[in-house]
Amino acid sequence: MDAQTSPESALAIGRKAADELAEALAMAGCKLPSLSGGFPVMGRAHVELGGASADAVFALARWIRERA
């Protein structure tokens, strides 16, 4: 998303991006409980990655390293 969009569109895009990331992380066996589409920042879609347990982060790091 290169151009600025309406706040409603940016929020919808951020939520969609968060949903897609959550699905991809689930495939890796990881979950970020606070992952959500956030309100636009400077007119652009935004995703709140939030926090995660150390176990989830270790699992995600291991999954990424195995595929890098």
N, C-alpha and C positions, 0 to 999 in steps of 0.2 A: 504494500500500500504506500505509494509514493506521495500522492496528493492528500491534502487535508480533506476530511469528510465531515458530515454532520455528526454531532455527538451521539445520536441514536445509532447511526451506521457504524461508527467507530466502536461503540459499546458492543454491538452485535458481532462485529468482526473479532474483537478481543475475546468474547465468550466462545465463539467458534474455534479460535486458535487454542484456547485453554482446553476445550473439549477434545480437540484432536491430539494435543499433547498428552492429556490424561489417558486417552485410548492407547497411544503409543507406549507410554510408560507402563500401562497395565500389561502390555505384551511382554515387557521386560521384567514383569513381576514387581514393579515399584508403584508406589502411590504417594503423591504429594497432597496431603489432606487440605491444604490451604490454596491449592491451585484454582484460580478463577479468572474470568474475564473482568477486568477492572474498568473504571471510568476513564475516558480518553485523557491523555496527557499531551498537552500542546497540540490538540486537534487530531491526534493519532491514536489508533487502537492500542490498548495496553493490556498486558496479562500480569496478574499478580501470581508469582511463583510460590510465595508463602514459605512456610517452614515444613520440615520433614524430620522424622526420627533419624538418628544416626544410622540405624540398621538399613533404612530405606536408601539413604545417601550412599552408604557403602555398597549396597546391591546395585544401585544405578551406576556408580563409578566402575564397579567390576564389569557390568554389562557393556559399558562404553569401551573400556579398555580391551575387552575380548574382541570387539568389532572394529577397533581403530587400526 
